[in-house]
């Protein structure tokens, strides 16, 4: 049997303590560039929203009827037109930065008010197609979104965006 002298035991204990301190000091992660790590909000990417427009048994509808976003958060909205007519998505009075918009085009006489209402956000979608809109809300509030095709808003094609 190997006997460990009292001095060798203290040396071993000292060496193990040194290793434990080194692991604790250098092995616990952290950023090697001196900066802080990004928050989940910064790395999560845009809020993805699929907004379905339809003329189902419930009449003219958008689903979901409520969208929640945060100031400064990029929102990527896909307008999925599952109906038989052109539909669009509009928001008036919401301060935004529009990043991208693509979809169907339609004449001003197809929308209520001939397009004179000062719409800030707008994207349209032909039947069976999609339109895409990417934007960043700039101020908190509750804003109404609606389909501006004549009679659609009045028939129930509206909802709200809540920005906090």
Beta strands, then each sheet from edge to edge (+ up, - down):
strand 1: 47-56
strand 2: 59-63
strand 3: 66-69
strand 4: 74-81
strand 5: 87-92
strand 6: 96-102
strand 7: 119-125
strand 8: 130-137
strand 9: 141-146
strand 10: 158-163
sheet 1: 2+ 1- 4- 8+ 6-
sheet 2: 3+ 10+ 9- 5+ 7-
end
